[in-house]
Amino acid sequence: MKSSEASFRFPVLGFTPDRENWGFPDLDRLTKCGPRTLKEKMQDGMELIDADCRRWRILAIRRTGRTGSWLEVLLTSRPQSRIEQEIEELPSVSLTDVQERMRDSLKTFRVDYTGFDGDEAEFSSLIEKVNQARSIAELYDLLQPDTFESY
């Protein structure tokens, strides 16, 4: 199935096989990326979990065109591609499962959330907020995860 055919309920969270977390507020942002994403196949194997806790795995991505005008590319020096993901549907998960995956991601990439000084109190507070989130949308709003647009 193609990502454009899935009936995602946004926001969508993404988890790569190496535990990175990503987020997509809409289909436009899900299907847009920078050159590194394509070159390094950064989305291969990533699991997408939508606001209803439905889940898909990205099997492959392919470039379908570019986004924006040539003027935007010249002004920003950030070429972006429109992509289509080939996805397979997986069994849904619970919010508790998503919270656990998010905690694992945060712990794996702790320096991204605490800086090199490692503010333990701030990190513990963030983990507690993940535990208290009542929806995928709350997790998305709390973490404001990156999309692949810059990569």
MIGULUM-151216 format. One record per residue: x, y, z of N, C-alpha, C, O in turn; residue number from 0. Coordinates in steps of 0.001 Angstrom, whole numbers. Layout:
// MIGULUM-151216
NODE       n_X       n_Y       n_Z      ca_X      ca_Y      ca_Z       c_X       c_Y       c_Z       o_X       o_Y       o_Z   pos
NODE         X         Y         Z         X         Y         Z         X         Y         Z         X         Y         Z   NUM
...
END
This chain:
// MIGULUM-151216
NODE       n_X       n_Y       n_Z      ca_X      ca_Y      ca_Z       c_X       c_Y       c_Z       o_X       o_Y       o_Z   pos
NODE       846     -1170         0         0         0         0       897      1240         0      1995      1219       556     0
NODE       433      2291      -611      1144      3570      -632       672      4429       545      -465      4311      1003     1
NODE      1567      5289      1021      1210      6152      2159        24      7051      1827      -762      7395      2709     2
NODE      -106      7428       571     -1230      8292       188     -2562      7547       232     -3622      8173       231     3
NODE     -2517      6223       270     -3741      5416       310     -4171      5091      1739     -5323      4726      1974     4
NODE     -3269      5219      2668     -3594      4922      4069     -4440      6054      4634     -4271      7217      4267     5
NODE     -5327      5708      5508     -6177      6735      6108     -5621      7121      7468     -6238      6874      8504     6
NODE     -4425      7742      7444     -3794      8167      8683     -4659      9184      9402     -5302     10025      8774     7
NODE     -4670      9103     10710     -5238     10169     11531     -4046     10858     12185     -3341     10258     12997     8
NODE     -3829     12097     11834     -2658     12847     12287     -2914     13480     13642     -4058     13760     13999     9
NODE     -1823     13710     14410      -418     13548     14057        -3     12074     14061      -633     11222     14688    10
NODE      1093     11815     13329      1674     10488     13233      3074     10549     13841      3845     11465     13557    11
NODE      3390      9574     14670      4742      9436     15211      5461      8354     14424      4850      7378     13991    12
NODE      6773      8534     14241      7578      7539     13557      8731      7100     14436      9350      7920     15115    13
NODE      9023      5795     14423     10140      5240     15179     11000      4421     14237     10530      3449     13646    14
NODE     12271      4814     14095     13182      4081     13230     13685      2835     13959     13556      2740     15180    15
NODE     14263      1870     13217     14782       667     13872     15841       965     14940     16008       182     15876    16
NODE     16557      2090     14809     17566      2419     15825     17009      3317     16938     17777      3913     17694    17
NODE     15672      3416     17039     14937      4078     18117     14805      5596     17996     14352      6240     18942    18
NODE     15183      6180     16874     14928      7619     16712     13424      7838     16640     12684      6964     16188    19
NODE     12974      9008     17088     11559      9343     16958     11401     10547     16044     12207     11477     16065    20
NODE     10363     10510     15256     10043     11561     14289      8554     11855     14414      7822     11084     15035    21
NODE      8104     12948     13837      6688     13277     13920      6202     13996     12684      6950     14724     12031    22
NODE      4963     13785     12378      4378     14346     11164      2973     14876     11471      2084     14102     11826    23
NODE      2771     16194     11335      1464     16770     11651       421     16541     10551      -779     16659     10797    24
NODE       885     16213      9333       -41     16044      8215       636     15249      7098      1836     14981      7160    25
NODE      -139     14875      6076       377     14069      4976      1441     14816      4182      2385     14198      3689    26
NODE      1308     16124      4052      2303     16909      3331      3684     16744      3960      4666     16517      3254    27
NODE      3761     16855      5261      5059     16754      5954      5563     15309      5983      6771     15075      5983    28
NODE      4650     14347      6007      5047     12942      5966      5677     12581      4620      6575     11742      4554    29
NODE      5212     13205      3571      5664     12837      2223      6599     13884      1622      6571     14142       418    30
NODE      7424     14478      2476      8410     15475      2041      9710     15180      2772      9702     14861      3961    31
NODE     10831     15287      2055     12114     15042      2715     13248     15745      1985     13096     16189       847    32
NODE     14376     15836      2657     15591     16370      2070     16388     15264      1387     16006     14096      1456    33
NODE     17493     15618       727     18256     14648       -58     18901     13527       769     19031     12402       286    34
NODE     19296     13820      1981     19956     12801      2814     19013     11645      3138     19443     10493      3194    35
NODE     17746     11941      3348     16764     10903      3653     16717      9869      2543     16688      8666      2803    36
NODE     16710     10341      1304     16680      9419       173     17998      8675        25     18020      7453      -121    37
NODE     19086      9416        64     20408      8835      -157     20737      7762       881     21246      6695       540    38
NODE     20443      8051      2145     20775      7123      3231     19620      6193      3603     19737      5396      4534    39
NODE     18510      6295      2876     17331      5446      3135     16928      5504      4612     16668      4481      5246    40
NODE     16887      6715      5132     16659      6928      6561     15299      6438      7053     15145      6141      8237    41
NODE     14313      6351      6160     12989      5928      6603     12759      4424      6491     11763      3917      7007    42
NODE     13651      3710      5832     13447      2268      5668     13296      1591      7024     14132      1760      7911    43
NODE     12223       827      7174     11966        98      8414     11292       910      9504     10944       365     10552    44
NODE     11100      2203      9278     10474      3040     10291      9017      2612     10473      8322      2310      9503    45
NODE      8567      2591     11725      7162      2325     12007      6448      3637     12242      6939      4513     12953    46
NODE      5289      3760     11639      4430      4929     11792      3269      4538     12683      2668      3479     12501    47
NODE      2951      5391     13649      1823      5153     14541       959      6401     14519      1412      7491     14869    48
NODE      -289      6230     14103     -1146      7413     13977     -1889      7708     15278     -1723      7003     16273    49
NODE     -2698      8745     15259     -3387      9221     16462     -4357      8192     17039     -4745      8292     18203    50
NODE     -4754      7196     16226     -5619      6121     16707     -4826      4885     17122     -5407      3828     17368    51
NODE     -3495      5015     17200     -2577      3927     17559     -2547      2808     16514     -2150      1681     16811    52
NODE     -2973      3133     15284     -2798      2190     14180     -1352      2292     13714      -723      3341     13853    53
NODE      -826      1202     13162       613      1132     12910       911       581     11519       226      -311     11019    54
NODE      1958      1142     10912      2453       710      9606      3980       677      9646      4598      1374     10451    55
NODE      4581      -131      8783      6046      -136      8607      6346       337      7187      5707       -86      6224    56
NODE      7335      1226      7082      7768      1688      5768      8722       656      5192      9754       344      5786    57
NODE      8366       135      4037      9180      -871      3357     10183      -216      2419     11307      -695      2264    58
NODE      9769       883      1794     10632      1585       838     10051      2967       587      8861      3200       794    59
NODE     10902      3878       139     10424      5183      -287     10954      5444     -1691     12011      4950     -2081    60
NODE     10196      6226     -2431     10678      6624     -3749     10320      8075     -3976      9286      8569     -3526    61
NODE     11198      8730     -4679     11002     10144     -5014     10001     10238     -6145     10108      9528     -7145    62
NODE      9016     11126     -5981      8020     11324     -7033      8142     12697     -7680      7496     12964     -8693    63
NODE      8960     13565     -7108      9144     14915     -7652      9782     15812     -6614     10280     15349     -5587    64
NODE      9759     17099     -6899     10310     18052     -5943      9176     18872     -5351      8079     18941     -5905    65
NODE      9461     19489     -4220      8477     20365     -3604      8942     21801     -3779     10137     22068     -3903    66
NODE      8004     22705     -3788      8355     24118     -3894      8846     24486     -5286      8946     23651     -6185    67
NODE      9143     25748     -5422      9620     26272     -6703     11143     26276     -6739     11794     26131     -5704    68
NODE     11703     26439     -7918     13159     26556     -8053     13660     27783     -7303     14761     27762     -6753    69
NODE     12870     28851     -7275     13263     30060     -6548     13447     29752     -5061     14410     30208     -4445    70
NODE     12518     28976     -4484     12652     28587     -3074     13933     27789     -2839     14622     27989     -1838    71
NODE     14244     26893     -3758     15462     26094     -3631     16685     26996     -3683     17616     26831     -2894    72
NODE     16687     27948     -4610     17821     28860     -4725     17969     29742     -3493     19087     29988     -3039    73
NODE     16868     30216     -2952     16910     31110     -1799     17265     30389      -503     17940     30953       358    74
NODE     16822     29168      -364     17040     28445       894     18172     27428       805     18653     26963      1838    75
NODE     18600     27077      -377     19610     26025      -603     19211     24706        56     20069     23906       428    76
NODE     17935     24490       193     17444     23251       796     16492     22557      -159     15276     22714       -42    77
NODE     17026     21787     -1110     16127     21079     -2021     15316     20038     -1263     15835     19337      -394    78
NODE     14071     19951     -1595     13206     18986      -948     12494     18167     -2005     12135     18662     -3073    79
NODE     12302     16907     -1678     11640     15986     -2592     10273     15607     -2050     10054     15532      -841    80
NODE      9372     15374     -2973      8088     14762     -2630      8336     13263     -2737      8921     12798     -3715    81
NODE      7900     12513     -1746      8134     11074     -1732      6836     10309     -1523      5836     10850     -1051    82
NODE      6884      9059     -1882      5787      8135     -1629      6391      6953      -884      7390      6383     -1323    83
NODE      5795      6589       230      6269      5449       995      5446      4221       633      4224      4292       499    84
NODE      6125      3110       479      5459      1811       365      5373      1289      1791      6398      1124      2453    85
NODE      4163      1028      2268      3970       659      3669      3178      -636      3795      2416     -1012      2904    86
NODE      3379     -1300      4915      2555     -2460      5248      1880     -2188      6577      2493     -1661      7506    87
NODE       619     -2549      6656      -107     -2349      7908       281     -3438      8904       419     -4609      8551    88
NODE       450     -3024     10142       782     -3919     11246      -342     -3849     12281     -1185     -2955     12212    89
NODE      -365     -4773     13230     -1387     -4682     14276     -1260     -3369     15061      -162     -2857     15275    90
NODE     -2391     -2854     15472     -2407     -1637     16287     -1697     -1885     17602     -1509     -3028     18020    91
NODE     -1305      -800     18247      -648      -875     19553     -1447       -44     20544     -2343       708     20160    92
NODE     -1121      -183     21801     -1782       622     22830      -985      1902     23056       186      1987     22684    93
NODE     -1611      2875     23654      -913      4101     24017       234      3785     24972      1291      4411     24897    94
NODE        36      2829     25859      1093      2420     26785      2319      1916     26017      3455      2217     26383    95
NODE      2079      1148     24952      3191       665     24108      3932      1836     23469      5162      1839     23412    96
NODE      3186      2827     22988      3798      3995     22351      4601      4793     23379      5706      5251     23086    97
NODE      4055      4956     24563      4790      5662     25620      6098      4938     25946      7128      5581     26148    98
NODE      6059      3612     25998      7271      2843     26273      8307      3043     25158      9496      3208     25430    99
NODE      7852      3026     23926      8777      3242     22806      9356      4658     22851     10530      4867     22546   100
NODE      8529      5614     23231      9012      6991     23310     10040      7120     24432     11069      7771     24251   101
NODE      9778      6516     25573     10764      6548     26666     12081      5913     26226     13154      6443     26513   102
NODE     12002      4779     25532     13213      4124     25022     13965      5043     24071     15191      5132     24124   103
NODE     13235      5721     23208     13853      6648     22259     14535      7794     22992     15675      8144     22686   104
NODE     13843      8369     23951     14409      9489     24710     15670      9062     25451     16658      9795     25482   105
NODE     15631      7882     26044     16800      7402     26776     17961      7100     25839     19117      7353     26177   106
NODE     17658      6559     24662     18708      6258     23684     19379      7534     23187     20594      7571     22993   107
NODE     18578      8579     22982     19095      9844     22446     19009     10950     23494     18673     12094     23188   108
NODE     19317     10586     24726     19217     11483     25885     19885     12828     25644     19323     13858     26015   109
NODE     21056     12853     25039     21804     14103     24843     21001     15096     23992     21180     16307     24122   110
NODE     20125     14593     23129     19284     15487     22314     18254     16224     23166     17741     17266     22760   111
NODE     17954     15690     24336     16921     16273     25188     17473     16938     26442     16770     17711     27093   112
NODE     18718     16649     26785     19296     17225     28002     20534     18059     27727     21026     18745     28622   113
NODE     21043     18012     26507     22303     18680     26230     23442     17873     26822     23218     16830     27436   114
NODE     24632     18342     26644     25803     17601     27110     25981     17700     28626     26721     16910     29212   115
NODE     25312     18657     29263     25410     18782     30713     24560     17742     31432     24789     17451     32607   116
NODE     23576     17179     30726     22779     16107     31291     21920     16493     32469     22046     15895     33537   117
NODE     21046     17479     32312     20151     17916     33375     19178     16787     33727     18167     16595     33051   118
NODE     19491     16051     34780     18702     14881     35164     17292     15241     35611     16345     14522     35290   119
NODE     17134     16330     36341     15800     16726     36813     14900     17053     35626     13736     16653     35596   120
NODE     15434     17773     34661     14650     18122     33476     14290     16867     32674     13167     16735     32188   121
NODE     15242     15958     32542     14989     14721     31805     13942     13870     32526     13044     13328     31882   122
NODE     14042     13747     33828     13057     12988     34605     11670     13590     34461     10681     12862     34378   123
NODE     11594     14911     34430     10318     15595     34240      9731     15273     32862      8527     15051     32732   124
NODE     10581     15250     31845     10126     14919     30496      9597     13485     30439      8552     13234     29840   125
NODE     10301     12563     31048      9859     11165     31084      8509     11060     31793      7630     10320     31351   126
NODE      8345     11790     32881      7070     11764     33606      5935     12328     32754      4816     11816     32791   127
NODE      6218     13373     31992      5197     13937     31088      4816     12933     30002      3648     12849     29622   128
NODE      5790     12170     29501      5488     11106     28531      4569     10082     29192      3598      9639     28578   129
NODE      4861      9702     30435      4034      8736     31166      2602      9230     31359      1663      8434     31355   130
NODE      2436     10538     31527      1122     11109     31801       320     11451     30548      -869     11753     30645   131
NODE       949     11409     29376       252     11760     28137      -952     10842     27940      -879      9638     28184   132
NODE     -2043     11424     27501     -3279     10666     27320     -3609     10392     25864     -4659      9826     25557   133
NODE     -2698     10800     24948     -2954     10557     23533     -1668     10731     22722      -677     11280     23203   134
NODE     -1713     10258     21509      -593     10454     20586      -404     11950     20343       726     12433     20263   135
NODE     -1504     12675     20227     -1416     14124     20003      -687     14814     21161       103     15729     20927   136
NODE      -936     14396     22391      -231     14982     23543      1262     14673     23479      2089     15536     23774   137
NODE      1609     13443     23093      3026     13098     22945      3677     13955     21860      4790     14452     22028   138
NODE      2968     14116     20754      3484     14934     19651      3700     16376     20116      4759     16956     19879   139
NODE      2706     16943     20770      2807     18333     21248      3925     18494     22280      4612     19516     22301   140
NODE      4102     17502     23121      5123     17549     24157      6527     17561     23554      7379     18341     23979   141
NODE      6767     16705     22572      8121     16517     22053      8426     17305     20783      9591     17560     20479   142
NODE      7395     17690     20041      7589     18419     18783      8693     17763     17946      9681     18416     17610   143
NODE      8535     16477     17605      9603     15771     16897      9849     16323     15495      8960     16889     14859   144
NODE     11086     16136     15038     11480     16562     13700     10758     15759     12629     10303     14638     12858   145
NODE     10667     16376     11443     10268     15671     10233     11547     15412      9442     12635     15749      9909   146
NODE     11438     14834      8283     12619     14562      7449     12898     15687      6464     13759     15539      5597   147
NODE     12201     16796      6572     12348     17883      5600     13765     18435      5532     14223     18807      4452   148
NODE     14458     18496      6640     15802     19080      6666     16898     18061      6389     18074     18413      6295   149
NODE     16518     16823      6260     17527     15769      6130     17455     15077      4791     18238     14164      4525   150
END
